[in-house]
Amino acid sequence: MPFLNLALFLATLLTTTMQGALERHSNGSMFPLADGLSFSLPLMAILLCHEMGHYVAARWHRVPASLPYFVPLPPGIGLFGTMGAVILQSRTSDRRKLIDIGAAGPLAGLAVAIPVLVYGLSISQVQPMVAGGLQEGNSILYAVLKRVILGAWLPGGGRDVILHPTAMAGWAGLLVTMLNLLPMGQLDGGHVAIAYFGNRYGRASRILQNLLPLFALAVGVAVYADVAAELARLGGGLPVSAVDIAANAGTPWLIWFVLLALLRRLSGGIDHPPVDDRPLPASRAGLFWLVFVTFAIIFMPVPLRASLGAPGDGPSRVIQQP
């Protein structure tokens, strides 16, 4: 019996429940702990389906793979109480197998994340934005779902959705999937891209990774301009700094740049193991474009940033209070 996998799963269920309860209670308490289950259970389901998508596809193609290893994170560090999960699998140079395994995880995770998000949004509230809270990143899919379910393009008009914990779990599923689908290195998106384009994609992957600091700077500049204009409109007096908000908005891309560089170093200095030169069948080419469109509609240039509101507003949370 895989005791380590089970122990890590249970530990991560506990830390995500603790994180959910912590965010749910306005007094900063984790108790009653059960209040965090409306966040942790859907989030764990999304992560589990993502990793099991990889696992099942790998086993289908007879590529050795482990069961998922979940990574718990102490509550109060980050937003989710976990750093996700991974499976350990043998390398394969077969492009058909590689694209199937790489795509299966994100698509399986999204198959759960989207219904979770739809339900979560249906029980969330739209309220005036307040200064000092966290504003979750927007993507095409997320913006459209808010428009359909809540009847408005949000954020807008000084209002935004205050996410129910279940909606927060669904949004976290979109974020995790988006990050995994970045077409770089040995991320899921990197597997799919090199399986489709072949080994010549390796150079493009390295270029994209090296552009991440510039993208972080571009995000920071764009957010700074937006925040500065909004602060000027509101007449100042808010407990936020445009520079701080801009810097924090671009930081996730710098962190991802460092993590990808570390992964490349641990892999012996290669971005991705080479693949064979046999052409992909048309069905796998269609799978590539499905993954590409999926990535495009869930991409969030600014994953998180501080929100603004009227002068004198107090801090708020992303997760709706009970």
Secondary structure, 3 states (H helix, E strand, C coil): CCHHHHHHHHHHHHHHHHHHHHHHCCCCCCCCHHHHHHHHHHHHHHHHHHHHHHHHHHHHCCCCECCCEEEECCCCCCCCCEEEEECCECCCCCHHHHHHHHHHHHHHHHHHHHHHHHHHHHCCEEEECCCCCEEECCCHHHHHHHHHHHCCCCCECCEEEEECHHHHHHHHHHHHHHHHCCCCCCCHHHHHHHHHHCCCHHHHHHHHHHCHHHHHHHHHHHHHHHHHHHHHHHCCCCCCCHHHHHHHHHHHHHHHHHHHHHHHHHCCCCCCCCCCCCCCCHHHHHHHHHHHHHHHHHCCCCCEEECCCCCCCCCCCCECCC
